[in-house]
Amino acid sequence: MAPNEVSGAIIDASIRIHKALGPGLLESVYHLVLMHDLVERGFRVRSKEPIPLRYESLQIDKAFEADLIVEEQVIVEIKSVETLLPVHSKQLLTYLKLTNLHLGLLLNFNAAYLKDGIIRLVNQLPEVNKATSGVPLF
């Protein structure tokens, strides 16, 4: 399944969850429910995955934890905050760079309407094959 299809399914599940539970719960609740929903849909999901970092001769085994990594293609960062700040997007973009993944979703479940709390970030999409009519190859 292509990353765009995976992210579409994640957004679909997130909207469904938000409609059922509403805003205002802890991030950990949305995290567990979204992970459960995605696994029920048949997706491979890693939760609170420690991501290592190497800087020169320094190796840090757990530089950060990704909330969810779905199908080894999409990082999902879950928030339940009043307002998403620019630092949240910068953080996710850094996670994408460190993992060499291309697609990330920042989901703020505290938004009145989840569609207003979704940020989709792309990190250096692969070259576009002209024979595929402009569709990125993954």
N, CA and C atoms as a LAMMPS dump frame, in Angstrom:
ITEM: TIMESTEP
0
ITEM: NUMBER OF ATOMS
414
ITEM: BOX BOUNDS ff ff ff
-5.0000000000000000e+02 5.0000000000000000e+02
-5.0000000000000000e+02 5.0000000000000000e+02
-5.0000000000000000e+02 5.0000000000000000e+02
ITEM: ATOMS id mol type element x y z
1 1 1 N 0.852 -1.184 0
2 1 2 C 0 0 0
3 1 3 C 0.895 1.243 0
4 2 1 N 0.574 2.198 -0.825
5 2 2 C 1.352 3.433 -0.942
6 2 3 C 1.151 4.324 0.289
7 3 1 N 2.154 5.142 0.612
8 3 2 C 2.047 6.021 1.783
9 3 3 C 0.804 6.905 1.784
10 4 1 N 0.392 7.402 0.616
11 4 2 C -0.807 8.246 0.573
12 4 3 C -2.06 7.462 0.955
13 5 1 N -2.112 6.194 0.581
14 5 2 C -3.245 5.353 0.957
15 5 3 C -3.222 5.073 2.459
16 6 1 N -2.037 4.843 2.989
17 6 2 C -1.899 4.604 4.425
18 6 3 C -2.333 5.849 5.196
19 7 1 N -1.856 7.015 4.768
20 7 2 C -2.228 8.242 5.48
21 7 3 C -3.724 8.52 5.361
22 8 1 N -4.32 8.184 4.234
23 8 2 C -5.773 8.351 4.086
24 8 3 C -6.542 7.489 5.075
25 9 1 N -6.081 6.26 5.265
26 9 2 C -6.73 5.36 6.22
27 9 3 C -6.539 5.853 7.655
28 10 1 N -5.359 6.403 7.947
29 10 2 C -5.1 6.948 9.286
30 10 3 C -6.016 8.127 9.558
31 11 1 N -6.159 9.012 8.584
32 11 2 C -7.036 10.169 8.746
33 11 3 C -8.477 9.719 8.898
34 12 1 N -8.909 8.756 8.097
35 12 2 C -10.269 8.226 8.198
36 12 3 C -10.529 7.675 9.603
37 13 1 N -9.599 6.865 10.104
38 13 2 C -9.757 6.293 11.447
39 13 3 C -9.775 7.399 12.502
40 14 1 N -8.918 8.397 12.345
41 14 2 C -8.833 9.489 13.319
42 14 3 C -10.125 10.297 13.376
43 15 1 N -10.694 10.583 12.217
44 15 2 C -11.953 11.339 12.175
45 15 3 C -13.068 10.525 12.821
46 16 1 N -13.103 9.247 12.538
47 16 2 C -14.11 8.365 13.134
48 16 3 C -13.987 8.362 14.661
49 17 1 N -12.766 8.265 15.155
50 17 2 C -12.511 8.268 16.597
51 17 3 C -12.912 9.606 17.209
52 18 1 N -12.542 10.69 16.543
53 18 2 C -12.859 12.03 17.057
54 18 3 C -14.365 12.252 17.118
55 19 1 N -15.086 11.771 16.119
56 19 2 C -16.547 11.9 16.131
57 19 3 C -17.152 11.11 17.283
58 20 1 N -16.58 9.947 17.584
59 20 2 C -17.119 9.095 18.651
60 20 3 C -16.752 9.611 20.037
61 21 1 N -15.521 10.091 20.224
62 21 2 C -15.05 10.453 21.56
63 21 3 C -15.047 11.95 21.832
64 22 1 N -14.944 12.745 20.76
65 22 2 C -14.875 14.194 20.933
66 22 3 C -13.505 14.646 21.404
67 23 1 N -13.322 15.973 21.514
68 23 2 C -12.055 16.526 21.993
69 23 3 C -11.987 16.486 23.519
70 24 1 N -10.788 16.749 24.047
71 24 2 C -10.649 16.952 25.482
72 24 3 C -10.061 15.81 26.281
73 25 1 N -9.822 14.663 25.66
74 25 2 C -9.219 13.551 26.395
75 25 3 C -7.696 13.656 26.348
76 26 1 N -7.033 12.848 27.138
77 26 2 C -5.575 12.818 27.133
78 26 3 C -5.049 12.252 25.816
79 27 1 N -3.865 12.707 25.429
80 27 2 C -3.229 12.18 24.218
81 27 3 C -3.109 10.668 24.285
82 28 1 N -2.815 10.144 25.457
83 28 2 C -2.611 8.7 25.608
84 28 3 C -3.868 7.906 25.246
85 29 1 N -5.044 8.469 25.492
86 29 2 C -6.296 7.791 25.14
87 29 3 C -6.439 7.726 23.627
88 30 1 N -6.256 8.856 22.954
89 30 2 C -6.358 8.874 21.496
90 30 3 C -5.297 7.961 20.874
91 31 1 N -4.112 7.957 21.462
92 31 2 C -3.029 7.107 20.982
93 31 3 C -3.458 5.638 21.001
94 32 1 N -3.934 5.182 22.138
95 32 2 C -4.325 3.776 22.272
96 32 3 C -5.498 3.41 21.368
97 33 1 N -6.477 4.295 21.281
98 33 2 C -7.652 4.016 20.456
99 33 3 C -7.284 4.002 18.977
100 34 1 N -6.455 4.954 18.533
101 34 2 C -6.044 4.987 17.128
102 34 3 C -5.2 3.754 16.793
103 35 1 N -4.298 3.399 17.675
104 35 2 C -3.489 2.212 17.436
105 35 3 C -4.391 0.974 17.324
106 36 1 N -5.337 0.841 18.23
107 36 2 C -6.272 -0.281 18.205
108 36 3 C -7.048 -0.314 16.883
109 37 1 N -7.561 0.834 16.477
110 37 2 C -8.357 0.916 15.26
111 37 3 C -7.536 0.519 14.034
112 38 1 N -6.307 1.009 13.961
113 38 2 C -5.461 0.697 12.808
114 38 3 C -5.076 -0.775 12.765
115 39 1 N -4.782 -1.359 13.918
116 39 2 C -4.47 -2.791 13.967
117 39 3 C -5.692 -3.601 13.551
118 40 1 N -6.876 -3.19 14.012
119 40 2 C -8.116 -3.877 13.62
120 40 3 C -8.337 -3.808 12.108
121 41 1 N -7.863 -2.743 11.477
122 41 2 C -7.976 -2.599 10.024
123 41 3 C -6.898 -3.386 9.278
124 42 1 N -6.01 -4.014 10.014
125 42 2 C -4.991 -4.848 9.392
126 42 3 C -3.65 -4.18 9.152
127 43 1 N -3.444 -2.999 9.703
128 43 2 C -2.173 -2.294 9.513
129 43 3 C -1.14 -2.764 10.531
130 44 1 N 0.124 -2.754 10.101
131 44 2 C 1.238 -2.984 11.019
132 44 3 C 1.559 -1.647 11.672
133 45 1 N 1.509 -1.64 13.01
134 45 2 C 1.692 -0.401 13.753
135 45 3 C 2.728 -0.626 14.854
136 46 1 N 3.718 0.257 14.891
137 46 2 C 4.659 0.282 16.008
138 46 3 C 4.321 1.489 16.864
139 47 1 N 4.29 1.293 18.18
140 47 2 C 3.892 2.339 19.111
141 47 3 C 5.044 2.718 20.032
142 48 1 N 5.191 4.028 20.261
143 48 2 C 6.236 4.542 21.15
144 48 3 C 7.593 3.94 20.793
145 49 1 N 7.854 3.941 19.513
146 49 2 C 9.069 3.34 18.974
147 49 3 C 10.282 4.222 19.26
148 50 1 N 11.276 3.696 19.998
149 50 2 C 12.488 4.494 20.23
150 50 3 C 13.297 4.624 18.942
151 51 1 N 13.694 5.837 18.634
152 51 2 C 14.441 6.111 17.416
153 51 3 C 15.858 6.551 17.803
154 52 1 N 16.863 5.853 17.276
155 52 2 C 18.243 6.21 17.615
156 52 3 C 18.743 7.403 16.793
157 53 1 N 19.82 7.974 17.274
158 53 2 C 20.443 9.108 16.599
159 53 3 C 21.953 8.958 16.713
160 54 1 N 22.611 9.21 15.609
161 54 2 C 24.077 9.212 15.63
162 54 3 C 24.531 10.601 15.214
163 55 1 N 25.386 11.177 16.05
164 55 2 C 25.986 12.475 15.752
165 55 3 C 27.482 12.329 15.962
166 56 1 N 28.206 12.418 14.88
167 56 2 C 29.651 12.199 14.887
168 56 3 C 29.925 10.86 15.572
169 57 1 N 30.679 10.828 16.671
170 57 2 C 30.992 9.551 17.33
171 57 3 C 29.996 9.207 18.439
172 58 1 N 29.013 10.053 18.65
173 58 2 C 28.03 9.837 19.722
174 58 3 C 26.836 9.046 19.195
175 59 1 N 26.489 7.981 19.883
176 59 2 C 25.31 7.174 19.544
177 59 3 C 24.302 7.318 20.687
178 60 1 N 23.107 7.796 20.366
179 60 2 C 22.018 7.903 21.341
180 60 3 C 20.972 6.888 20.915
181 61 1 N 20.749 5.883 21.738
182 61 2 C 19.839 4.803 21.368
183 61 3 C 18.382 5.241 21.327
184 62 1 N 18.031 6.211 22.158
185 62 2 C 16.642 6.678 22.194
186 62 3 C 16.644 8.208 22.151
187 63 1 N 16.768 8.742 20.937
188 63 2 C 16.778 10.193 20.768
189 63 3 C 15.368 10.768 20.894
190 64 1 N 14.383 9.976 20.464
191 64 2 C 12.979 10.35 20.606
192 64 3 C 12.126 9.117 20.425
193 65 1 N 10.852 9.251 20.756
194 65 2 C 9.886 8.174 20.539
195 65 3 C 8.849 8.632 19.541
196 66 1 N 8.669 7.864 18.505
197 66 2 C 7.59 8.145 17.557
198 66 3 C 6.302 7.611 18.167
199 67 1 N 5.243 8.429 18.183
200 67 2 C 3.972 7.945 18.726
201 67 3 C 3.549 6.673 18.005
202 68 1 N 3.392 6.769 16.684
203 68 2 C 3.034 5.609 15.873
204 68 3 C 3.834 5.634 14.578
205 69 1 N 4.258 4.468 14.145
206 69 2 C 4.805 4.304 12.798
207 69 3 C 3.939 3.242 12.139
208 70 1 N 3.267 3.631 11.064
209 70 2 C 2.283 2.763 10.422
210 70 3 C 2.853 2.238 9.104
211 71 1 N 2.833 0.924 8.965
212 71 2 C 3.293 0.243 7.752
213 71 3 C 4.716 0.634 7.368
214 72 1 N 5.523 1.019 8.353
215 72 2 C 6.918 1.426 8.108
216 72 3 C 7.006 2.574 7.103
217 73 1 N 5.91 3.37 6.99
218 73 2 C 5.864 4.423 5.983
219 73 3 C 5.449 5.784 6.518
220 74 1 N 4.593 5.81 7.53
221 74 2 C 4.012 7.066 7.993
222 74 3 C 4.225 7.21 9.502
223 75 1 N 4.813 8.335 9.904
224 75 2 C 4.916 8.645 11.329
225 75 3 C 3.689 9.458 11.714
226 76 1 N 3.068 9.078 12.817
227 76 2 C 1.904 9.793 13.33
228 76 3 C 2.263 10.363 14.698
229 77 1 N 2.137 11.666 14.833
230 77 2 C 2.321 12.326 16.116
231 77 3 C 0.961 12.795 16.593
232 78 1 N 0.608 12.405 17.796
233 78 2 C -0.717 12.677 18.35
234 78 3 C -0.602 13.759 19.406
235 79 1 N -1.46 14.747 19.286
236 79 2 C -1.526 15.839 20.257
237 79 3 C -2.973 16.005 20.718
238 80 1 N -3.111 16.575 21.911
239 80 2 C -4.413 16.998 22.415
240 80 3 C -4.174 18.322 23.133
241 81 1 N -3.965 19.352 22.316
242 81 2 C -3.582 20.667 22.825
243 81 3 C -4.553 21.729 22.301
244 82 1 N -4.547 22.868 22.976
245 82 2 C -5.424 23.969 22.58
246 82 3 C -5.124 24.411 21.147
247 83 1 N -3.844 24.576 20.842
248 83 2 C -3.423 25.042 19.524
249 83 3 C -2.114 24.355 19.136
250 84 1 N -2.052 23.878 17.912
251 84 2 C -0.782 23.37 17.409
252 84 3 C 0.157 24.548 17.197
253 85 1 N 1.392 24.381 17.597
254 85 2 C 2.397 25.424 17.442
255 85 3 C 3.358 25.045 16.321
256 86 1 N 4.056 26.021 15.749
257 86 2 C 5.026 25.709 14.702
258 86 3 C 6.065 24.675 15.137
259 87 1 N 6.419 24.647 16.412
260 87 2 C 7.408 23.688 16.901
261 87 3 C 6.93 22.248 16.723
262 88 1 N 5.626 22.005 16.781
263 88 2 C 5.106 20.645 16.592
264 88 3 C 5.404 20.146 15.176
265 89 1 N 5.208 20.99 14.198
266 89 2 C 5.508 20.616 12.806
267 89 3 C 7.001 20.436 12.601
268 90 1 N 7.805 21.316 13.187
269 90 2 C 9.259 21.21 13.059
270 90 3 C 9.75 19.911 13.683
271 91 1 N 9.171 19.554 14.814
272 91 2 C 9.538 18.316 15.501
273 91 3 C 9.252 17.109 14.603
274 92 1 N 8.063 17.063 14.024
275 92 2 C 7.701 15.944 13.156
276 92 3 C 8.596 15.896 11.921
277 93 1 N 8.904 17.033 11.349
278 93 2 C 9.794 17.058 10.182
279 93 3 C 11.18 16.509 10.542
280 94 1 N 11.677 16.85 11.715
281 94 2 C 12.953 16.306 12.177
282 94 3 C 12.857 14.791 12.337
283 95 1 N 11.757 14.292 12.893
284 95 2 C 11.551 12.851 13.034
285 95 3 C 11.59 12.169 11.666
286 96 1 N 10.932 12.787 10.688
287 96 2 C 10.932 12.216 9.336
288 96 3 C 12.359 12.146 8.78
289 97 1 N 13.112 13.205 8.97
290 97 2 C 14.481 13.233 8.466
291 97 3 C 15.343 12.17 9.143
292 98 1 N 15.197 12.036 10.461
293 98 2 C 16.022 11.083 11.203
294 98 3 C 15.683 9.63 10.883
295 99 1 N 14.448 9.38 10.482
296 99 2 C 14.031 8.004 10.164
297 99 3 C 14.087 7.713 8.666
298 100 1 N 14.37 8.74 7.861
299 100 2 C 14.359 8.611 6.404
300 100 3 C 12.992 8.218 5.869
301 101 1 N 11.949 8.59 6.59
302 101 2 C 10.589 8.378 6.09
303 101 3 C 10.143 9.645 5.375
304 102 1 N 9.139 9.504 4.512
305 102 2 C 8.729 10.623 3.671
306 102 3 C 7.43 11.299 4.094
307 103 1 N 6.626 10.639 4.918
308 103 2 C 5.299 11.184 5.197
309 103 3 C 4.991 11.122 6.69
310 104 1 N 4.478 12.233 7.213
311 104 2 C 4.09 12.303 8.614
312 104 3 C 2.759 13.003 8.778
313 105 1 N 2.031 12.588 9.808
314 105 2 C 0.763 13.231 10.154
315 105 3 C 0.836 13.737 11.583
316 106 1 N 0.459 14.986 11.768
317 106 2 C 0.336 15.589 13.077
318 106 3 C -1.155 15.742 13.325
319 107 1 N -1.666 15.06 14.351
320 107 2 C -3.107 15.038 14.611
321 107 3 C -3.401 15.67 15.963
322 108 1 N -4.159 16.759 15.968
323 108 2 C -4.562 17.402 17.222
324 108 3 C -6.01 17.045 17.525
325 109 1 N -6.189 16.075 18.419
326 109 2 C -7.523 15.607 18.747
327 109 3 C -8.299 16.595 19.613
328 110 1 N -7.674 17.685 20.042
329 110 2 C -8.391 18.67 20.84
330 110 3 C -9.095 19.724 19.982
331 111 1 N -8.927 19.644 18.675
332 111 2 C -9.621 20.573 17.773
333 111 3 C -11.119 20.284 17.802
334 112 1 N -11.916 21.329 17.647
335 112 2 C -13.371 21.141 17.628
336 112 3 C -13.778 20.214 16.491
337 113 1 N -13.159 20.387 15.334
338 113 2 C -13.352 19.508 14.18
339 113 3 C -11.971 18.981 13.808
340 114 1 N -11.815 17.679 13.798
341 114 2 C -10.477 17.118 13.582
342 114 3 C -9.852 17.589 12.274
343 115 1 N -10.663 17.825 11.253
344 115 2 C -10.106 18.286 9.974
345 115 3 C -9.278 19.565 10.161
346 116 1 N -9.598 20.345 11.198
347 116 2 C -8.836 21.565 11.482
348 116 3 C -7.577 21.283 12.3
349 117 1 N -7.415 20.048 12.758
350 117 2 C -6.268 19.683 13.576
351 117 3 C -5.34 18.696 12.897
352 118 1 N -5.4 18.627 11.575
353 118 2 C -4.555 17.684 10.835
354 118 3 C -3.515 18.461 10.032
355 119 1 N -2.266 18.096 10.23
356 119 2 C -1.18 18.647 9.415
357 119 3 C -0.446 17.465 8.794
358 120 1 N -0.318 17.501 7.484
359 120 2 C 0.382 16.454 6.732
360 120 3 C 1.71 17.03 6.28
361 121 1 N 2.801 16.367 6.662
362 121 2 C 4.137 16.853 6.31
363 121 3 C 4.85 15.844 5.424
364 122 1 N 5.584 16.369 4.461
365 122 2 C 6.313 15.537 3.513
366 122 3 C 7.791 15.875 3.62
367 123 1 N 8.613 14.837 3.662
368 123 2 C 10.065 14.986 3.713
369 123 3 C 10.662 14.416 2.435
370 124 1 N 11.168 15.275 1.588
371 124 2 C 11.902 14.869 0.396
372 124 3 C 11.306 13.655 -0.305
373 125 1 N 10.228 13.877 -0.999
374 125 2 C 9.637 12.789 -1.774
375 125 3 C 10.625 12.297 -2.815
376 126 1 N 10.589 11.001 -3.122
377 126 2 C 11.477 10.474 -4.166
378 126 3 C 11.194 11.134 -5.507
379 127 1 N 12.145 10.975 -6.406
380 127 2 C 11.994 11.516 -7.758
381 127 3 C 10.688 11.043 -8.386
382 128 1 N 10.113 11.883 -9.231
383 128 2 C 8.895 11.522 -9.937
384 128 3 C 9.282 10.889 -11.262
385 129 1 N 8.715 9.731 -11.548
386 129 2 C 8.946 9.048 -12.816
387 129 3 C 7.996 9.649 -13.841
388 130 1 N 8.522 10.247 -14.876
389 130 2 C 7.681 10.926 -15.861
390 130 3 C 6.689 9.982 -16.531
391 131 1 N 6.989 8.701 -16.589
392 131 2 C 6.087 7.729 -17.202
393 131 3 C 4.858 7.455 -16.345
394 132 1 N 4.869 7.913 -15.095
395 132 2 C 3.723 7.661 -14.21
396 132 3 C 2.831 8.881 -14.077
397 133 1 N 2.954 9.812 -14.99
398 133 2 C 2.1 11.003 -15.017
399 133 3 C 2.207 11.839 -13.747
400 134 1 N 3.41 11.963 -13.206
401 134 2 C 3.595 12.841 -12.066
402 134 3 C 3.288 12.225 -10.727
403 135 1 N 3.014 10.933 -10.668
404 135 2 C 2.749 10.276 -9.394
405 135 3 C 4.074 9.907 -8.755
406 136 1 N 4.336 10.335 -7.504
407 136 2 C 5.611 9.991 -6.864
408 136 3 C 5.752 8.483 -6.7
409 137 1 N 6.946 7.977 -6.887
410 137 2 C 7.227 6.568 -6.672
411 137 3 C 7.626 6.351 -5.223
412 138 1 N 7.075 5.338 -4.592
413 138 2 C 7.426 5.038 -3.203
414 138 3 C 7.945 3.641 -3.12
